[in-house]
């Protein structure tokens, strides 16, 4: 399948990063959004993202539109709109209704969904559309993560998965194919890490200490910086989706809820768990937000070793559950994903090989 131009629906933080990943390898992109604000500054944000990679913006490779039917006939469309089923379903119905040409040309529709099952997302589709649909999940920051998680739904054809893998390779990304299920592989592991950090914080362990212990362990950045970079609204919604699927081990966070309620959403608003000078994604450190108040007394009784055991022991246990649940067919995929998607230290061999002191 020849791919001359890739359609990207949604020009938010992730849409911009995905567009830049295509431009980096010389693939033209057609970007669609229905938000005037997103459309107006899209070129500038892509320029900033490319500049961080030492690349220049080439306007000949980019088309930005507010007309959804401009995407009709493209070979590949990547959807990267908010993680809400009803919004995605509305878009998918519109795509199906726009033109029979889309189906006739066998357009592959990839969703950058991070948590919602492919089965749930594909409900509005006809059988043909379902066969051309799969998950195609990039990771933050896209420019540094060398892996894509491809998720096969029950109706996804083998040919679609084959072309998804080829497209990942064209973007110079390694593809890991996983089976369907809420959160798939990587976000189930990541959620265990982030929720453990939030629970430690709300029990009185200083945020700066948790960040330090995680980085000294070998993570490229601590859990609170990761949440700020992803967006606290995104983290909260993903946690809500996962809590419905796994209520026995997903706890809520009052601090996270309060930050989202006052629109301190992390990097994209300049404030979250930390305060940032730049709103450029994954660029520059922040300082702790002094307005965050934890009512528990400073928990000095817990050791750094215990913090490590809580943070990474829960990650390992969730990775093993993914294998037991049939999301992955071998533990090596979990180890590779933990390193290449989440920044787990390669020197430790991967999350399932983690050895912790009693």
TIGU-935558 format. One record per residue: x, y, z of N, C-alpha, C, CB in turn. Coordinates in steps of 0.05 Angstrom, whole numbers, padded with zeros to 5 digits, always signed. Each point is the difference from the previous one (the first is absolute). Glycine has a CB too. Layout:
N
XYZXYZXYZXYZ ...
% end
This chain:
358
+00017-00024+00000-00017+00024+00000+00018+00025+00000-00037-00025+00025 +00034+00041-00046+00015+00025-00002-00013+00021+00017+00015-00012-00047 +00001+00026+00063-00010+00021+00017+00014+00026-00008-00009-00032+00038 -00007+00050-00051+00011+00025-00009-00004+00023+00020-00008-00015-00046 -00013+00012+00063-00007+00020+00020-00016-00013+00022+00000+00037-00035 +00005-00030+00060-00013-00012+00023-00018+00021+00012+00038-00032+00008 -00064+00025-00003-00018+00018+00013+00002-00003+00030-00031-00003-00039 +00030+00026+00053+00001+00000+00029-00024+00016+00010+00051-00005+00001 -00067-00008+00015-00024+00014+00010+00005+00007+00029-00030-00025-00031 +00030+00051+00037+00005+00010+00027+00028+00013+00001-00030-00035+00019 +00032+00061-00016+00026+00014+00000+00006+00010+00028-00005+00013-00048 +00001-00031+00068+00008+00006+00027+00030-00006+00004-00047-00009+00016 +00055+00006+00008+00028-00005+00007+00010-00025-00014-00007+00023+00044 -00009-00045-00042+00009-00025-00013-00002+00001-00030-00014-00024+00041 -00007+00037-00051-00002+00002-00029+00023+00015-00013-00049+00000+00006 +00058+00021+00007+00024+00015-00009+00025-00018+00000-00020+00043+00017 +00023-00058+00004+00024-00017+00002-00001-00022-00021+00003+00009+00049 -00027-00020-00054-00003-00021-00020+00005+00011-00028-00033-00024+00029 +00023+00049-00034+00005+00013-00026+00030+00003-00004-00044+00024+00003 +00058-00015+00018+00029+00005-00002+00015-00027-00006-00004+00040+00032 -00006-00062-00020+00013-00026-00005-00002-00008-00029-00011-00013+00047 -00011+00021-00061-00003-00006-00028+00018+00019-00017-00047-00017+00008 +00047+00042-00001+00016+00020-00015+00029-00007+00003-00035+00035+00007 +00043-00045+00015+00028-00007+00005+00011-00020-00021-00007+00008+00049 -00011-00026-00058+00009-00020-00020-00010+00008-00028+00000-00036+00036 -00009+00061-00039-00007+00010-00026-00028-00008-00010+00047-00002-00010 -00065-00007+00028-00027-00007-00007-00018+00024+00003+00008-00048+00014 -00022+00057-00036-00018+00022+00002-00024-00007+00019+00013+00015-00046 -00024+00006+00058-00023-00004+00018-00022+00019-00007+00030-00016+00037 -00055+00007-00032-00024+00017-00002-00012+00000+00027-00008-00010-00049 +00007+00033+00062-00009+00003+00028-00028+00011+00001+00047+00006+00015 -00065-00019-00001-00027+00010+00003-00006+00005+00029-00014-00026-00041 -00001+00048+00046-00010+00005+00027-00024+00019-00004+00045-00006+00023 -00064+00005-00004-00023+00018-00002+00002+00023+00020-00028-00038-00015 +00052+00041+00028+00005+00021+00019+00016+00022-00014-00001-00032+00039 -00010+00057-00040+00014+00022-00012+00027+00005+00013-00045+00020-00012 +00045-00022+00038+00025+00005+00014+00022-00020-00008-00026+00019+00039 +00018-00045-00040+00019-00020-00007+00010+00004-00029-00022-00032+00032 +00004+00039-00049+00007+00005-00029+00019+00024-00003-00044-00020-00013 +00038+00041+00028+00015+00025-00003+00029-00002+00007-00042+00024+00009 +00048-00039+00012+00028-00001+00009+00013-00027-00006-00011+00032+00035 -00001-00049-00051+00011-00027-00006+00027+00002-00013-00046-00017-00006 +00049+00034-00014+00026+00001-00014+00022+00009+00019-00024+00011-00043 +00018+00008+00060+00020+00009+00020+00008-00021+00019-00018+00045-00004 -00001-00060+00014+00006-00022+00019+00016-00022-00013-00042+00011+00026 +00035-00018-00051+00016-00020-00014+00028+00010-00005-00042-00018-00022 +00045+00043+00015+00026+00012-00004+00017-00002+00025-00019+00032-00033 +00007-00026+00056+00014-00002+00026+00009-00029+00005-00026+00039+00018 +00008-00058-00024+00007-00028+00005+00022-00010-00018-00047-00008+00014 +00046+00016-00039+00022-00007-00019+00026+00013+00008-00034-00005-00036 +00033+00030+00045+00024+00014+00008+00015-00015+00023-00021+00044-00014 +00006-00056+00032+00013-00016+00021+00015-00024-00011-00036+00015+00031 +00029-00023-00055+00013-00023-00013+00021+00009-00020-00041-00027+00008 +00046+00054-00009+00019+00010-00019-00010+00000-00029+00036-00016+00030 -00063+00017-00033-00012-00001-00027-00015+00026-00006-00003-00050+00003 -00001+00055-00029-00015+00024-00008-00028-00008-00010+00044+00023-00012 -00062-00005+00016-00028-00004-00009-00001+00005-00030-00018+00014+00045 +00006-00033-00060-00003+00002-00029-00029+00002-00006+00043-00026-00009 -00053+00050+00002-00028+00004-00005-00011-00016-00023+00005+00045+00018 +00013-00054-00036-00009-00016-00023-00009-00028+00009+00032+00026-00030 -00024-00034+00054-00008-00027+00009-00024+00000+00019+00048-00012-00005 -00059+00036+00010-00022+00002+00020-00024+00014-00012+00035+00001+00037 -00058-00014-00033-00026+00013-00006-00016+00000+00025+00001-00014-00049 -00012+00037+00057-00017+00003+00024-00028+00008-00009+00040+00013+00029 -00060-00028-00019-00027+00004-00009-00021-00003+00022+00014-00017-00045 -00037+00030+00041-00023-00004+00018-00022-00015-00014+00012+00042+00024 -00006-00054-00048-00019-00015-00016+00006-00030+00003-00006+00039-00033 -00011-00054+00047+00005-00028+00004+00001-00016-00026-00022+00004+00044 +00006+00005-00064+00000-00016-00025+00025+00003-00016-00049+00005+00000 +00067+00014+00008+00026+00002-00013+00017-00026+00004-00002+00050+00006 -00005-00065+00015+00015-00024+00005-00009-00024-00016+00007+00017+00046 -00029-00015-00060-00011-00022-00016+00020-00009-00021-00046+00017+00008 +00051-00043-00009+00017-00011-00020+00029-00004+00009-00028+00021-00033 +00035-00011+00057+00027-00004+00010+00003-00030+00008+00003+00048+00016 +00021-00058-00018+00005-00028+00007+00001-00005+00030+00026-00004-00042 -00015+00023+00057+00001-00003+00029-00010+00025+00013+00040-00031-00004 -00057+00028+00024-00009+00022+00017+00005-00008+00029-00036+00014-00034 +00049+00004+00048+00005-00004+00029-00017+00018+00016+00047-00014-00010 -00064+00003+00027-00018+00016+00017+00013+00004+00027-00040-00018-00024 +00042+00043+00033+00013+00006+00026-00016+00021+00014+00045-00013-00018 -00071+00008+00021-00018+00019+00014-00004-00010+00029-00024+00012-00043 +00011+00004+00060-00002-00007+00029-00011-00028+00005-00006+00048+00009 +00015-00059+00013-00007-00028+00007-00028-00002+00012+00048-00009+00008 -00068+00015-00025-00028-00003+00008-00015-00015-00022+00002+00043+00027 -00014-00065-00019-00012-00018-00019-00021+00015-00018+00008-00038+00032 -00025+00054-00019-00022+00012-00016+00012+00020-00021-00031-00005+00040 +00053+00018-00033+00012+00019-00020+00012-00016-00023+00009+00034+00037 +00005-00055-00030+00013-00016-00021-00022-00013-00018+00040-00009+00030 -00061-00001-00017-00022-00013-00016-00012+00020-00019-00009-00032+00038 +00005+00057-00029-00012+00020-00018+00018+00004-00024-00022+00022+00039 +00048-00020-00034+00019+00004-00022-00001-00024-00019+00029+00028+00029 -00029-00052-00019+00000-00024-00017-00025-00001-00017+00028-00024+00034 -00051+00030-00022-00025+00000-00016+00002+00020-00023-00026-00014+00041 +00037+00038-00034+00003+00021-00021+00018-00010-00023-00008+00036+00035 +00030-00049-00027+00018-00010-00021-00013-00020-00018+00038+00007+00032 -00054-00025-00020-00014-00020-00016-00021+00012-00019+00007-00032+00037 -00020+00053-00027-00021+00013-00016+00010+00018-00022-00029-00003+00041 +00054+00013-00038+00010+00020-00018+00001-00009-00029+00026+00019+00038 -00014-00042-00042+00004-00009-00027+00006-00030-00002+00017+00046-00011 -00030-00058-00008+00005-00029-00005+00028-00003-00010-00048-00008-00010 +00060+00029+00000+00027-00001-00010+00020-00009+00021-00011+00036-00032 +00006-00028+00057+00018-00008+00022+00001-00030+00003-00009+00043+00023 -00014-00056-00023-00001-00029+00003+00011-00013-00025-00039+00004+00030 +00032+00006-00054+00009-00012-00025+00031+00000-00002-00043+00013-00022 +00055+00008+00032+00029+00002-00002+00015-00014+00023-00007+00044-00024 -00009-00057+00041+00012-00015+00022+00017+00018+00018-00001-00041-00028 -00009+00063+00036+00014+00017+00019+00003-00014+00026-00018+00041-00023 +00042-00041+00034+00005-00011+00026-00004+00022+00021+00033-00035-00019 -00049+00029+00039-00005+00019+00021+00014-00009+00025-00044+00014-00020 +00064+00001+00029+00015-00007+00024-00009+00019+00023+00040-00017-00028 -00045+00007+00051-00006+00017+00023+00024+00001+00019-00049-00011-00004 +00056+00035+00013+00021+00003+00020-00011-00003+00028+00025+00030-00031 -00047-00044+00034-00012-00004+00026+00020-00013+00019-00045-00005-00021 +00045+00013+00046+00019-00010+00019-00013-00020+00020+00026+00043-00004 -00052-00042+00007-00013-00017+00020-00025-00014-00009+00019+00031+00033 -00034-00019-00052-00027-00011-00008+00003-00024-00018-00020+00046+00005 +00007-00067+00001+00003-00025-00016-00009+00005-00029-00008-00028+00041 +00021+00014-00059-00007+00001-00029-00028-00010-00004+00049-00005-00013 -00057-00015+00028-00027-00010-00002-00021+00021+00005+00016-00045+00014 -00011+00061+00007-00019+00022+00007+00000+00022-00021+00007-00011+00049 +00017+00017-00059+00002+00022-00019-00012-00008-00027+00041+00015+00023 -00040-00040-00031-00009-00008-00027-00030-00006-00002+00046-00019-00006 -00061+00023+00028-00028-00005-00001-00016+00013-00023+00003-00005+00049 +00003+00030-00056-00015+00012-00022+00006-00010-00028-00002+00040+00029 +00023-00056-00031+00010-00007-00027-00015-00023-00013+00044+00016+00015 -00045-00015-00041-00009-00023-00016+00023-00021+00002-00030+00029-00031 +00024-00052+00021+00021-00022+00001+00024+00008-00016-00036-00034+00005 +00032+00047-00028+00024+00008-00016+00017+00020+00015-00027-00007-00041 +00014+00027+00052+00016+00020+00015+00014-00012+00024-00033+00035-00015 +00020-00053+00028+00012-00013+00023+00026-00015-00007-00045-00004+00021 +00045-00007-00045+00024-00016-00008+00023+00019-00006-00030-00035-00019 +00025+00060+00013+00021+00019-00007+00008+00018+00024-00016+00000-00047 +00007-00007+00071+00003+00017+00023+00017-00014+00021-00044+00021-00009 +00063-00006+00021+00016-00011+00022+00010+00022+00018+00014-00039-00029 -00003+00032+00052+00013+00020+00016+00029+00004-00009-00029-00013+00039 +00038+00038-00037+00027+00007-00009+00010+00021+00020-00009-00010-00050 +00020+00000+00072+00004+00017+00024+00029+00009+00002-00037-00025+00023 +00041+00052-00026+00026+00012+00004+00004+00007+00029-00001+00019-00047 +00026-00013+00055+00006+00006+00027+00015+00027+00003+00002-00049+00009 -00006+00061+00014+00013+00026+00007+00029-00005+00009-00045+00019+00013 +00063-00002-00022-00002+00018-00023+00005-00015-00025+00015+00039+00028 -00031-00035-00049+00001-00016-00024+00027+00002-00013-00048+00008-00007 +00061+00015+00008+00026+00003-00013+00022-00017+00013-00013+00046-00012 +00009-00055+00037+00020-00016+00014-00008-00030+00003+00013+00042+00024 -00038-00048-00027-00009-00027+00005+00001-00016-00027-00029+00015+00038 +00043-00037-00038+00006-00015-00024-00020-00023-00004+00048+00013+00004 -00072-00011+00007-00018-00022-00001-00029+00009-00004+00031-00026+00030 -00047+00009-00043-00028+00005-00004-00015-00026+00009+00008+00034-00038 -00030-00030+00053-00016-00023+00008-00023-00003-00020+00013+00007+00050 -00014-00029-00064-00021-00006-00019-00020-00019+00013+00031+00008-00040 -00057-00001+00039-00020-00016+00014-00020-00011-00020+00005+00028+00042 -00007-00054-00042-00018-00013-00019-00027-00005+00014+00038-00022-00023 -00059+00032+00010-00027-00006+00010-00009-00027-00011-00011+00049+00002 -00012-00058+00007-00010-00026-00008-00005-00001-00030-00021-00006+00045 +00012+00029-00057-00005+00000-00029+00022+00010-00017-00046+00006+00012 +00069+00002+00000+00022+00011-00015+00013-00022-00018+00009+00034+00037 -00005-00028-00062+00011-00019-00018+00030-00003+00004-00036+00010-00033 +00047-00033+00025+00029-00004+00002+00015+00019-00019-00008-00048+00012 -00005+00055-00034+00012+00018-00019+00003+00028+00012-00020-00026-00038 +00000+00035+00054+00002+00026+00013+00023+00001+00020-00050+00006-00006 +00052-00027+00022+00023-00002+00019+00026+00000-00015-00029-00025+00032 +00030+00011-00054+00025-00001-00016+00008+00028-00009-00011-00046-00015 -00008+00061+00004+00006+00027-00010+00005+00020+00023-00028-00009-00040 +00015+00004+00063+00006+00017+00024+00029-00004+00008-00048-00003+00015 +00058-00021-00016+00028-00006+00007+00019+00013-00020-00014-00043+00022 +00007+00041-00047+00016+00013-00021+00001+00030+00004-00012-00037-00032 -00011+00049+00039+00000+00029+00003+00016+00008+00025-00045+00002-00021 +00044-00018+00042+00017+00006+00023+00029-00001-00007-00035-00019+00030 +00043-00001-00046+00028-00002-00009+00008+00024-00017-00004-00050+00002 -00015+00060-00018+00006+00023-00017+00005+00025+00017-00028-00020-00037 +00015+00021+00060+00004+00022+00019+00025-00005+00018-00050+00009-00001 +00064-00031-00005+00024-00008+00016-00008-00007+00029+00029+00029-00030 -00052-00042+00033-00009-00009+00026-00002-00030+00000-00026+00043+00007 +00032-00055+00015-00005-00029+00004-00029-00004+00007+00048-00007+00015 -00060-00013-00027-00028-00006+00005-00003-00024+00019-00012+00019-00045 -00004-00016+00066-00008-00022+00017-00030-00004-00004+00038+00009+00034 -00045-00033-00043-00029-00006-00004-00011-00014+00025+00007-00004-00051 -00028+00016+00062-00012-00011+00024-00030-00006-00006+00033+00026+00030 -00044-00042-00013-00029-00006-00002-00017+00021+00014+00012-00049-00003 -00037+00049-00004-00018+00021+00010-00006-00003+00030-00020+00002-00046 +00013+00020+00058-00008+00001+00028+00005+00028+00011+00011-00049+00005 -00026+00057+00014+00002+00027+00011+00029+00006+00009-00048-00003+00015 +00059+00025-00025+00027+00008+00008+00022-00015-00015-00018+00011+00044 +00011-00033-00058+00019-00015-00016+00023-00009+00018-00013+00025-00042 +00038-00021+00033+00023-00008+00016+00012+00024+00015+00009-00037-00032 +00000+00057+00016+00017+00021+00011-00015+00017+00021+00026+00000-00043 -00050+00007+00037-00014+00018+00019-00009-00014+00025-00015+00026-00039 +00012-00052+00038-00005-00015+00025+00024+00001+00018-00032-00030-00024 +00056+00027+00012+00025+00001+00015+00004+00029+00010+00020-00038-00027 -00023+00057+00009+00004+00028+00008-00019+00008+00022+00016+00011-00047 -00041-00018+00045-00020+00008+00020+00008-00011+00027-00036+00000-00035 +00047-00024+00036+00008-00011+00026+00022+00017+00012-00012-00047-00016 +00030+00057+00000+00022+00017+00009-00010+00027+00010+00030-00023-00033 -00047+00035+00017-00010+00027+00007-00018-00001+00025+00003+00013-00048 -00021-00033+00049-00018-00002+00023+00016-00006+00026-00037-00016-00030 +00058+00000+00028+00017-00005+00023+00013+00025+00010+00009-00046-00017 +00001+00063-00002+00012+00026+00007-00020+00018+00014+00032-00005-00038 -00056+00007+00027-00021+00017+00012-00007-00010+00028-00017+00010-00046 +00015-00036+00050-00007-00011+00026+00022+00006+00021-00026-00036-00023 +00051+00034+00014+00023+00007+00018-00001+00029+00007+00028-00036-00021 -00033+00053+00001-00001+00029+00005-00022+00007+00020+00018+00008-00046 -00042-00019+00042-00022+00006+00017+00003-00012+00028-00029+00003-00040 +00047-00022+00043+00006-00011+00026+00021+00015+00016-00012-00044-00018 +00023+00066+00004+00018+00017+00014+00029-00001-00009-00029-00005+00038 +00035-00011-00058+00027-00001-00012+00003+00024-00018+00003-00051+00003 +00018+00066+00000+00004+00024-00016+00002-00006-00030+00023+00021+00040 -00036-00005-00056+00001-00003-00029+00029+00000-00010-00045+00021-00004 +00061-00002+00014+00028+00003-00009+00015-00026+00006-00002+00050+00007 -00004-00062+00016+00014-00025+00007-00008-00023-00019+00002+00015+00048 -00027-00017-00054-00009-00021-00018+00013+00003-00028-00044-00003+00025 +00045+00028-00034+00013+00006-00026+00029-00008+00001-00032+00038-00008 +00046-00030+00030+00028-00006+00002+00005-00030+00001+00007+00042+00024 -00022-00057-00009+00004-00029+00003-00004-00014-00027-00015+00002+00048 -00006+00007-00063-00006-00012-00026+00023+00005-00020-00049+00006+00008 +00060+00019-00008+00021+00006-00019+00026-00014+00008-00021+00045-00009 +00027-00046+00035+00024-00014+00009-00002-00030-00005+00007+00035+00035 -00031-00046-00036-00004-00028-00007+00007-00005-00029-00037-00003+00035 +00034+00024-00052+00007-00003-00028-00021+00010-00019+00027-00037+00014 -00050+00046-00004-00021+00011-00018+00010+00026-00012-00037-00022+00027 +00029+00027-00052+00008+00025-00013-00012+00024+00013+00006-00025-00043 -00030+00022+00054-00012+00022+00016-00019-00012+00020+00004+00032-00039 -00011-00016+00059-00017-00010+00021-00029-00001-00008+00032+00018+00033 -00049-00031-00017-00029-00003-00007-00016+00026-00001+00004-00045+00021 +00003+00065-00004-00016+00024-00001+00007+00017-00024-00002-00001+00050 +00027+00001-00058+00008+00013-00025-00014-00013-00024+00045+00013+00020 -00046-00040-00020-00014-00014-00021-00029+00008-00002+00031-00039+00006 -00045+00040+00017-00028+00008+00000-00004+00028-00010-00008-00030+00039 +00025+00048-00031-00002+00028-00010+00004+00001-00030+00017+00016+00044 +00001-00032-00055+00006+00001-00028-00023-00012-00016+00049-00003+00009 -00061-00019+00001-00023-00012-00014-00024+00018+00001+00018-00045+00012 -00022+00059+00011-00024+00016+00004-00016-00013+00022+00000+00016-00048 -00005-00001+00070-00013-00012+00023-00029-00007-00006+00029+00027+00029 -00042-00013-00048-00027-00008-00008+00000-00027-00014-00012+00049-00004 +00033-00053-00012+00003-00026-00014+00005-00022+00019+00017+00024-00041 +00001-00019+00061+00006-00020+00020-00024-00007+00016+00047+00018+00003 -00063+00002+00005-00024-00004+00016-00020-00017-00016+00008+00043+00024 -00012-00036-00049-00020-00015-00016+00009-00029-00005-00014+00043-00021 +00040-00046+00016+00011-00027-00004-00004-00017+00025+00033+00018-00034 -00027-00005+00057-00004-00014+00025-00028-00008+00005+00038+00025+00018 -00057-00008-00026-00029-00006+00002-00007-00024-00017-00010+00049+00010 +00019-00050-00035-00006-00022-00018+00011-00026+00012+00001+00031-00040 +00024-00030+00050+00012-00024+00011-00013-00009+00026+00043+00014-00022 -00052+00006+00038-00013-00007+00025-00026-00015-00005+00020+00040+00021 -00034-00035-00043-00024-00014-00006+00006-00029-00007-00021+00042-00016 +00044-00047+00003+00007-00027-00008+00014-00015+00023+00005+00016-00047 +00010-00002+00063+00015-00013+00022-00004+00015+00026+00034-00016-00033 -00059+00016+00043-00006+00016+00024+00015-00009+00025-00044+00009-00019 +00052-00034+00020+00012-00011+00024+00029+00011+00005-00028-00041-00006 +00040+00053-00015+00027+00009+00004+00006+00027-00013+00014-00047+00001 -00035+00063-00006+00003+00027-00010-00013+00019+00020+00001-00016-00048 +00015+00032+00062-00010+00018+00020-00002+00029-00011+00019-00029+00036 -00037+00044-00026-00003+00028-00008+00020+00018+00014-00048-00008-00008 +00051+00032-00002+00019+00019+00012-00014+00027+00003+00040-00024-00020 -00044+00033+00045-00013+00026+00005+00017+00023-00011-00022-00019+00040 +00049+00017-00038+00017+00021-00009-00002+00003-00030+00031-00008+00038 -00031-00014-00053-00002+00001-00029-00026+00012-00008+00029-00041-00003 -00051+00034+00016-00026+00010-00007-00001+00031+00005-00021-00044+00013 +00032+00053+00009+00000+00029+00006+00016+00016-00020-00005-00011+00048 +00028+00000-00056+00016+00014-00020-00015+00003-00027+00042-00017+00022 -00055-00005-00030-00015+00001-00025-00024+00020+00003+00013-00048-00010 -00026+00048+00033-00023+00018+00003+00008+00029-00002-00021-00034+00030 +00045+00041-00021+00008+00028-00003+00017+00005-00025-00001+00004+00050 +00001-00024-00068+00013+00002-00026+00030+00004+00001-00042+00019-00016 +00054-00030+00037+00029-00003+00001+00006-00027-00012+00005+00030+00041 -00001-00031-00068+00000-00025-00014+00028-00010-00007-00044+00012-00018 +00065+00002+00029+00027-00008-00006+00014+00018-00020-00014-00047+00010 +00031+00035-00026+00016+00016-00019-00016+00018-00018+00033-00037+00001 -00056+00027-00011-00015+00015-00020-00013+00025+00011-00008-00043-00023 +00005+00045+00049-00011+00024+00013+00021+00015+00016-00045-00021+00001 +00070+00009+00000+00022+00013+00015+00000-00007+00029-00002+00036-00032 -00019-00050+00042-00002-00007+00028-00013-00027+00003-00002+00048+00013 +00013-00064+00005-00011-00026+00007+00011-00007+00027-00006-00015-00049 +00018-00008+00051+00015-00007+00024+00024+00019+00002-00015-00048-00002 +00024+00057-00021+00023+00019-00001-00008+00024-00017+00033-00037+00005 -00017+00058-00004-00004+00024-00015+00022+00002-00021-00022+00024+00040 +00015-00017-00065+00019-00001-00022+00002+00028-00014-00011-00049-00007 +00035+00055-00001+00005+00025-00015-00009-00003-00029+00038+00011+00030 -00035-00035-00041-00006-00005-00028-00023-00020-00002+00047+00009-00014 -00065-00005-00005-00022-00019-00005+00007-00020-00022-00033+00035+00015 +00058-00034-00025+00008-00019-00020+00003-00028+00014+00024+00036-00026 -00037-00055+00014-00002-00027+00013+00028-00012+00005-00044-00006-00023 +00048-00004+00047+00024-00015+00007+00025+00017-00002-00022-00043-00014 +00019+00069+00018+00023+00018-00004+00004+00016+00026-00007+00002-00050 +00029-00008+00064+00007+00016+00024-00014-00011+00025+00006+00039-00029 +00008-00036+00051-00010-00009+00026-00020+00020+00011+00043-00024+00009 -00058+00015+00011-00018+00018+00014+00008+00002+00030-00037-00011-00032 +00023+00029+00046+00004+00001+00029-00026-00008+00014+00035+00037-00005 -00033-00049+00028-00025-00009+00014-00021+00022+00003+00028-00034+00024 -00053+00027-00028-00022+00020+00003-00005+00004+00029-00020-00014-00044 +00025+00037+00055-00003+00005+00029-00030-00001+00009+00042+00027-00001 -00060-00026-00017-00029+00001+00007-00011-00028+00006-00005+00041-00028 +00021-00062+00022-00010-00027+00006+00004-00005+00030+00011-00016-00047 -00032+00009+00060+00001-00005+00029-00007-00029+00006-00012+00048+00009 +00029-00062+00005-00005-00027+00010-00006+00002+00029+00030-00021-00036 -00052+00010+00045-00008+00003+00028+00014-00020+00018-00044+00015-00016 +00055-00036+00005+00015-00019+00017+00027+00011+00008-00024-00038-00023 +00033+00030+00047+00027+00009+00009+00021-00013-00017-00017+00005+00047 +00040+00008-00049+00023-00010-00015+00007-00029+00009+00017+00047-00007 -00019-00066-00011+00005-00028+00006+00030-00006-00003-00047-00012-00015 +00062+00015+00037+00028-00006+00000+00007-00029+00007+00008+00047+00012 -00029-00062-00003+00005-00027+00008+00006-00019-00024-00030+00008+00039 +00019-00002-00062+00003-00017-00023+00028+00004-00011-00049+00002-00010 +00062-00023+00002+00027+00001-00011-00001+00003-00031+00018-00028+00038 +00005+00037-00049+00001+00001-00030-00005-00027-00012+00032+00039+00003 -00021-00060+00009-00004-00027-00010-00029-00008+00000+00045-00012+00017 -00060+00020+00003-00029-00006+00000-00015+00016-00021+00004-00009+00049 +00005+00033-00054-00012+00016-00022+00004-00014-00027+00007+00043+00026 +00017-00052-00030+00007-00015-00025-00018-00025-00002+00047+00017+00002 -00050-00031+00020-00016-00025-00001-00029+00006-00007+00031-00020+00034 -00042+00042-00024-00027+00007-00005-00003+00009-00029-00007+00013+00048 +00024+00005-00057-00002+00011-00027+00003-00022-00022+00017+00044+00017 +00005-00059-00014+00007-00018-00022-00010-00028+00004+00040+00028-00007 -00045-00035+00032-00012-00026+00005-00029-00002-00011+00028-00004+00041 -00043+00027-00039-00027+00000-00011+00001+00001-00030-00015+00024+00040 +00035-00011-00052+00003-00001-00029+00005-00029-00010+00018+00047+00001 +00001-00060+00013+00006-00028-00008-00024-00018+00003+00047+00007+00014 -00061-00004+00008-00024-00018+00004-00021+00005-00022+00009+00001+00049 -00012+00024-00058-00020+00005-00021+00009-00011-00026-00014+00041+00024 +00040-00040-00030+00010-00012-00024-00004-00030-00001+00035+00036-00002 -00032-00049+00025-00005-00029+00001-00029-00006-00003+00039-00005+00030 -00056+00023-00020-00029-00004-00004-00008+00002-00030-00008+00018+00047 +00021+00001-00061-00005+00003-00029+00006-00027-00014+00011+00050+00003 +00010-00063+00005+00007-00026-00012-00021-00021+00007+00049+00012+00002 -00057-00012+00024-00020-00019+00009-00027+00004-00014+00024-00003+00044 -00030+00029-00049-00026+00007-00013+00000-00004-00030-00007+00032+00037 +00030-00039-00049+00002-00004-00028+00003+00025-00017-00027-00040+00008 +00032+00062+00005+00005+00025-00015+00026-00002-00016-00025+00027+00035 +00045-00040-00024+00025-00006-00014+00005-00030+00001+00019+00046+00012 -00004-00055-00032+00005-00029-00002+00027-00008+00012-00028+00000-00041 +00044+00019+00048+00026-00006+00012+00009+00023+00018+00013-00029-00039 +00002+00023+00059+00009+00021+00019+00021+00019-00012-00009-00032+00037 +00023+00023-00058+00020+00016-00013-00013+00026-00011+00027-00041-00012 -00052+00040+00003-00013+00024-00010-00004+00020+00022-00023-00028-00035 +00016+00019+00058-00003+00018+00023+00026+00013+00008-00038-00028+00017 +00060+00012-00018+00026+00011+00006+00009+00021-00020+00012-00043+00021 -00016+00037-00047+00007+00019-00021-00017+00026+00002+00013-00039-00030 -00039+00035+00035-00017+00024+00002+00006+00017+00024-00035-00026-00023 +00042+00013+00045+00007+00016+00024+00024+00018-00004-00020-00036+00028 +00039+00025-00044+00025+00015-00005-00005+00022-00021+00027-00041+00013 -00038+00032-00036-00002+00018-00023-00024+00019+00001+00023-00035-00026 -00044+00028+00041-00023+00018+00001-00001+00016+00026-00024-00032-00028 +00035+00021+00049-00003+00013+00027+00026+00010+00012-00039-00029+00006 +00061+00023-00019+00026+00009+00010+00010-00016+00024-00013+00045-00016 +00004-00070+00019+00010-00017+00021+00029-00006-00006-00045-00021+00008 +00062+00021+00013+00029-00004-00005+00007-00026-00014+00008+00028+00040 +00005-00025-00063+00007-00024-00016+00020-00018+00015-00007+00027-00042 +00022-00015+00059+00020-00016+00015-00013-00021+00019+00030+00039-00002 -00055-00035+00008-00014-00019+00017-00015-00022-00015-00005+00037+00033 +00007-00036-00060-00009-00022-00016-00029+00001-00008+00033-00025+00022 -00049+00042-00010-00028+00001-00006-00017-00004+00025+00009-00017-00046 -00034+00025+00045-00016+00001+00025-00005-00027+00012-00021+00041-00018 +00017-00062+00001-00006-00026+00011+00024-00014+00012-00036-00004-00033 +00060+00014+00027+00024-00011+00011+00009+00014+00026+00013-00013-00046 -00029+00032+00055+00007+00016+00023+00002-00017+00026-00022+00039-00021 +00045-00036+00034+00004-00014+00026-00001+00021+00022+00028-00037-00022 -00044+00033+00042-00003+00019+00022+00008-00013+00026-00036+00024-00025 +00048-00008+00043+00007-00010+00026-00025-00003+00017+00045+00022-00004 -00045-00042+00021-00023-00005+00018+00001+00021+00023+00000-00049-00011 
% end
